[in-house]
Amino acid sequence: MAPHPRSHDTMPHFSRIAAVTGANKGIGLAIVRNLALQYPSSAFNNGPLLIYLCARDKGRGEDAVKTLEDDAQLKKAKALVQHGGLTTVKYHGLDISKTKSILDFAGFLEKEHPEGIDMVVNNAGIAMNGFDINVVKETLQCNYYGTLTATRSLLPLIRPGGRLVNLSSMVGHLNSKYSEEIRTAFAGSKTVDDVTKLMESFTEAVDQGKEKEQGWPSAAYAVSKSGITGMTRAIALEVEERRKESGVLVNSCCPGYVNTDMTKHRGSKSVDEGAQTPVLLACGDIGTTSGEFWQHEEVIDW
C-alpha cells in the first residue's frame, strides 16, 4: 500500500514530531516550551523537531505560538528555528471533548506524517466549579473519555521508541476519599473496560444522589483523574507485547500543585516546574518504564 501523500510539498523535513494537547496556556504551554529547551540535549535528538501546540481556540493557540517565539529564554537558548535552533512550533485545533475533533487531528497527522510521530502529551482537561450530574458528565466527557479517545487514536501513529504521556493528578490518588471496595476495584483494574465501568458506576451513583453512600467522593475532577491513571496503566498493559518490539512507553503523571488558572493560582509550583515530569516522560531517560504513575520525576505508588 502506497504511503499517504503529504498535503503539500513545501513541508520541511522533521526528524521528530510531537503533539501537546491543551497547550495554549498553563502547564500545556510550559510543556511545549520545555520540550523545545530540553530536546537538543535529549537522546531523542536526531534532527529538527516539530511540536503541534494543540488548543480549542484558534486565536489563543496562535497567540501562544507567538508568545513562545518572543520568549527570552528560548531566544537565548537558540531553541526555536527562528533563533537558529531545532524546534518549530505550530498551532493545530483540537478539542478533546469532541470525538470528531480528535479523529480529524489523528487523520491530519497520519496524512501529513505517514512515517509516524514520536511524542504525545495529553494535557488537556477541565476543572469545573460545583458538583452535580451535569458537572460529572461534562468533566468525564473531557478528562476521561476525551483522553481515552485521544490515546486510542494517536497511539497507533507513534513510531518505534516513541512516548505517550497522559496528565493525571494526585487528587486521583487511591487514598481514603474512596471506600475500600472502590480502591480495590481501581487497584485491580487490568483493562480499559474495567476502568470505564468504574466511571459509569460513579456517574450512575451521582445521578441517583448516592455517590457518598456507595463510597465515592463528591468530586468529579478527582474521579476523572483516577480514571486517567487507571486507563493509562491498562493501555500500557495492552501494548506490552508490541512494546517489546517497538519500545513505545505509555505513562501518566501528576505535574504537582501548579500555579495556573485551574488551581485558581493557589499552586506552589511554577508552570515550568510542573512541566518537568511530563517532559521527562516525553523525551527523557526513563529506561523502559511504562504503565506507571509519576510525580516529582519519579514513579510513585498510585
C-alpha positions in Angstrom: 0.0 0.0 0.0 1.4 3.4 -1.0 2.1 5.9 1.7 -0.2 8.8 2.1 0.9 11.8 0.1 1.8 14.9 2.0 -0.8 17.7 1.9 1.8 19.9 0.3 5.3 19.7 -1.0 6.8 22.6 1.0 6.8 20.9 4.4 10.4 20.8 5.6 11.8 17.6 6.8 11.4 17.0 10.6 13.2 14.1 12.3 10.8 14.2 15.3 7.1 15.0 15.6 5.4 15.8 18.9 1.9 16.9 19.9 0.8 18.5 23.2 -2.9 19.0 23.9 -4.5 21.8 25.8 -1.3 23.8 25.2 -2.3 27.4 24.8 -1.6 28.3 28.4 -0.6 26.9 31.8 1.1 23.6 32.1 0.4 22.7 28.5 2.3 25.8 27.1 5.1 25.2 29.6 5.4 21.6 28.3 5.8 22.8 24.8 8.4 25.4 25.9 10.4 22.9 27.9 10.3 20.3 25.2 11.9 22.9 22.9 14.5 23.7 25.6 15.3 20.1 26.6 15.1 18.3 23.2 18.5 19.3 21.9 20.3 17.6 24.9 18.0 14.5 24.9 18.6 11.1 23.4 15.6 11.8 21.2 17.5 14.5 19.3 18.3 13.3 15.8 17.4 16.4 13.9 14.7 19.0 13.6 11.6 18.7 15.9 8.1 19.9 15.1 5.7 20.4 18.0 2.0 20.7 17.4 0.6 23.1 20.0 -3.0 22.0 20.2 -5.8 24.1 21.6 -9.6 24.5 21.1 -9.4 28.2 20.3 -7.5 29.3 17.2 -6.8 32.8 18.3 -5.5 31.7 21.7 -3.5 28.9 20.2 -1.8 31.2 17.6 -1.1 33.8 20.4 0.6 31.0 22.4 2.9 30.2 19.5 3.8 33.9 19.2 4.5 34.0 23.0 7.0 31.2 22.5 8.6 32.9 19.5 9.1 36.0 21.7 10.3 34.1 24.7 13.6 35.5 26.0 14.9 32.2 27.4 14.1 30.3 24.2 15.9 33.0 22.2 18.9 32.9 24.5 19.0 29.1 24.2 18.5 29.3 20.4 15.8 26.6 20.8 13.5 27.6 18.0 14.2 27.5 14.3 13.7 31.3 14.2 16.6 31.7 16.6 18.8 29.1 14.8 17.6 26.1 16.7 16.0 22.8 16.1 12.3 23.2 17.1 9.4 24.5 15.1 6.1 25.1 16.9 2.8 25.1 15.0 -0.8 25.6 16.3 -3.4 23.0 15.5 -7.0 23.0 16.5 -8.1 20.2 18.9 -11.0 19.9 21.3 -10.7 16.6 23.2 -14.2 16.8 24.5 -15.4 16.2 20.8 -14.6 12.8 19.3 -14.7 14.2 15.7 -12.1 16.8 16.6 -9.8 14.1 17.9 -10.3 11.8 14.8 -9.8 14.8 12.5 -6.4 15.6 14.2 -5.4 11.9 14.0 -6.3 11.8 10.3 -4.3 15.0 9.7 -1.2 13.6 11.4 -1.5 10.3 9.5 -1.7 12.2 6.2 0.9 14.8 7.0 3.4 12.4 8.7 2.9 8.9 7.2 6.2 7.9 8.7 4.8 8.3 12.2 5.1 10.7 15.2 7.2 10.4 18.3 5.7 12.1 21.3 2.2 12.7 22.5 1.4 14.6 25.7 -2.3 14.5 26.6 -2.5 17.5 28.9 -6.0 18.9 28.0 -8.6 18.8 30.7 -11.2 20.8 32.6 -11.9 21.6 36.3 -15.4 22.8 36.8 -17.0 24.6 39.8 -19.8 22.9 41.7 -20.9 19.3 41.8 -24.0 17.7 40.1 -24.7 15.2 37.4 -24.1 17.7 34.6 -20.7 18.7 36.1 -19.8 15.0 36.4 -20.9 14.2 32.8 -19.1 17.2 31.3 -15.9 16.6 33.3 -15.7 12.9 32.5 -16.5 13.5 28.8 -13.5 15.8 28.5 -11.0 14.4 31.0 -11.6 10.7 30.9 -13.4 9.8 27.7 -11.6 12.5 25.7 -8.2 11.5 26.9 -9.1 7.9 26.2 -10.2 8.6 22.7 -7.1 10.7 22.1 -4.9 7.9 23.4 -6.6 5.3 21.3 -6.4 7.5 18.2 -2.9 8.8 18.5 -1.1 5.8 20.0 -1.1 3.8 16.7 0.6 6.7 15.0 3.6 6.6 17.4 6.6 5.0 15.8 9.1 2.7 17.5 10.8 4.2 20.5 8.1 6.9 21.0 6.3 8.0 24.1 2.7 8.7 25.2 2.1 10.7 28.4 -1.3 11.3 30.0 -1.6 14.1 32.6 -3.3 12.9 35.7 -3.2 14.3 39.2 -2.5 13.4 42.8 -6.1 14.3 43.6 -6.9 11.0 41.8 -4.7 9.1 44.2 -6.3 6.0 45.7 -6.4 7.3 49.3 -9.2 7.5 51.9 -11.6 9.5 49.7 -12.8 6.2 48.2 -14.3 3.2 50.0 -12.1 0.1 50.4 -14.2 -1.6 47.8 -13.7 1.1 45.2 -10.0 1.4 45.9 -9.7 -2.3 45.4 -11.6 -2.1 42.1 -9.3 0.6 40.8 -6.1 -1.1 42.0 -7.2 -4.4 40.5 -8.3 -2.9 37.1 -6.5 -4.6 34.2 -8.4 -3.4 31.2 -9.8 -0.1 29.9 -13.3 -1.7 30.2 -12.7 -2.2 33.9 -11.9 1.5 34.4 -14.7 2.7 32.2 -17.2 0.6 34.2 -16.0 2.4 37.3 -16.6 5.8 35.6 -20.1 4.6 34.6 -20.7 3.4 38.2 -19.7 6.8 39.6 -21.9 8.6 37.1 -24.9 6.4 37.9 -24.3 6.9 41.7 -24.3 10.7 41.3 -27.4 10.6 39.2 -29.1 8.7 42.0 -27.7 11.0 44.6 -26.0 8.1 46.3 -22.3 8.6 45.5 -21.2 9.0 49.1 -23.4 6.1 50.2 -21.7 4.0 47.6 -18.2 5.0 48.6 -17.4 7.8 46.1 -16.3 11.4 46.8 -18.5 14.2 45.5 -15.6 15.3 43.3 -15.8 14.9 39.5 -12.3 16.1 38.7 -10.7 13.8 41.2 -12.6 10.7 39.9 -11.8 11.6 36.3 -8.1 11.7 37.2 -8.3 8.4 38.9 -9.8 7.1 35.7 -6.9 8.6 33.6 -4.3 6.9 35.8 -6.1 3.5 35.7 -6.8 3.8 32.0 -3.3 4.7 31.1 -2.0 1.7 33.0 -4.5 -0.6 31.2 -3.4 0.8 27.8 0.2 0.1 28.7 -0.7 -3.5 29.5 -2.5 -3.7 26.2 0.6 -2.7 24.2 3.0 -4.7 26.4 3.6 -7.3 23.7 4.1 -4.8 21.0 6.2 -2.6 23.3 8.8 -5.4 23.5 9.2 -4.9 19.7 8.6 -1.2 19.4 9.7 0.3 22.7 6.7 2.7 22.9 6.3 3.8 26.5 2.9 4.8 28.0 2.8 6.6 31.4 0.7 9.0 33.4 1.9 11.7 35.8 0.9 14.4 38.2 2.6 17.7 37.4 2.2 18.8 41.0 0.3 21.7 42.6 1.0 24.3 39.9 0.1 28.0 39.9 -2.4 28.0 37.0 -5.9 29.1 36.2 -7.0 25.5 37.1 -5.8 25.9 40.7 -7.1 29.5 40.9 -3.4 30.4 41.1 -3.0 28.8 44.5 -0.4 26.3 43.4 3.1 26.3 44.9 4.9 25.2 41.7 5.7 27.4 38.7 4.4 26.1 35.3 7.9 25.3 34.3 8.4 23.2 37.4 5.1 21.5 36.7 6.3 20.7 33.1 9.4 18.8 34.2 7.8 15.4 34.8 5.7 15.3 31.6 8.8 16.4 29.6 10.9 13.8 31.3 8.3 11.1 30.3 8.1 12.5 26.7 11.8 12.7 25.9 14.0 12.0 28.9 15.8 9.0 30.2 13.3 6.7 31.9 14.7 3.4 30.7 11.9 1.0 29.7 9.4 2.1 32.4 5.8 2.0 31.1 2.3 1.9 32.7 3.4 3.8 35.8 2.2 6.9 37.6 4.9 9.6 38.2 5.3 12.7 40.3 8.4 14.8 41.0 10.2 13.0 38.2 9.9 9.6 39.8 7.5 6.6 39.9 5.1 6.8 42.9 2.6 4.4 44.2 -0.9 5.1 42.9 
